[in-house]
Amino acid sequence: MFPDGFIWGAATAAHQVEGGNVSSDCWALEHARPSFFREPSGDAVDQYHRFGEDVAILAGLGLRAYRFSIEWARIEPEEGFFSQAALDHYQRCIDACAAHGVLAALTFQHFTLPLWQARRGGFTDAGLADRFARFCDHAAGALRGFDIACTLNELNLPVMFGDSMIKDGADAEAVAKRLAAENVLGGSLQHFFLATPRRALVTNGVRAHRQARDAIKAHHPGVKVGVTLALQDEQAEPGAEALRDHRRADFYGAFLDAAAGDDFIGVQTYTRVIVRKDATFGPEPGHKLTTMGYEDRPQALAETCRYVWEQTRTPIIITENGWAGEDDARRAAFIREALTDVHAAIKSGVDIRGYFYWSLLDNYEWLLGYDQKFGLIAVDRATQRRTIKPSAAVLGGIARTNGL
């Protein structure tokens, strides 16, 4: 059995599921011509209008928590104008969770920014922390009934994947995409979160987290507040341990330091990488991959949690973990295998307090568009019809019994 009170849930992000996020930087970048994005998000899976339906399905599965994001670009579409209509919408979302006995876990920023903030420099703007804290203060003051708050989603992700996520080369196509992106951003591509340089993340980003945490806590002292981080299980072949440790320090060190002492750290792990003596890294040769190109290794989650606990001694909530692909039987097995090792980690003393599967729904995977399937629920985007996958019942059964 898992500990009493262990949180079982699933997660999404506003831009990936709501649709019509027209005041955001991502929307502008998706519609640049040419674009780094494979396709625009459009109506996404229309959760803006179907939230109640989706949370009812989640509750019916046996899950008792939903992590979703409130969209800064909807709440503050122009600097200094806060939309009461948007705030009312998100309050109705929280209320829908409560009506179904579901704990609401809010993420206050999940990759997207209002276009006006991107044009001011995004995370490279020294004023970002103050403006984000102002948004969090306004939103937290208006919203009630949520239990967990994540300030920023995967604050360190651009350090890990920025160059590989956005193929910003010197060939004519890449140059054209960069120029189109810079035109809509009104400046450097680095104004987009996923292309933010490390120095801005460890200064402006860390400051934004801390000020946002304090702003949320000022309104809701009892709400558990933390930041979520992108983490891989970093393993070294013999002789490459120093290289592995350098990667860990670069990718995670400053961010784990910033999160230590928070109510929790949100661990988001999907895979393992092997670091080699020649400084290359990647999946173990010959190992099966997911459609995202990740090594299919559910054990990576527990190993990452052990590492985070050793480094911080701060409670952990697994805020994302999932499997991408069409083989739902493998997804179900991945979930069970990952949770078997998480249970063992808890028994060994690692303080893990919850698990949110990514994602509740098949949705928009940023630059990759709609091809990647992480969801427990399939969506026919022509009709927006939801179909529950067998893997959802597997996770729901684990949640209902609080055990494997």
Secondary structure, DSSP 8 states (H G I E B T S, - for coil): ---TT-EEEEE--HHHHS---TTBHHHHHHTSSS-SSSS--TTTT-HHHHHHHHHHHHHHHT--EEEEE--HHHHSSBTTB--HHHHHHHHHHHHHHHHTT-EEEEES-SS--BHHHHHTTGGGSTTHHHHHHHHHHHHHHH--S--EEESSS-TTHHHHHHHHHS---SSHHHHHHHHHHHHHHTS-GGGSGGG--HHHIIIIIHHHHHHHHHHHHHH-TTSEEEEEEE--EEEE-TT-HHHHHHHHIIIIIHHHHHHTTSSEEEEE---EEEE-TTS-EES-TT--B-TTS-B--TTHHHHHHHHHHHHH---EEEEE----SS-HHHHHHHHHHHHHHHHHHHHTT--EEEEEEE-SB----GGGTT-----SEEEETTTTEEEE-HHHHHHHHHHHHT--
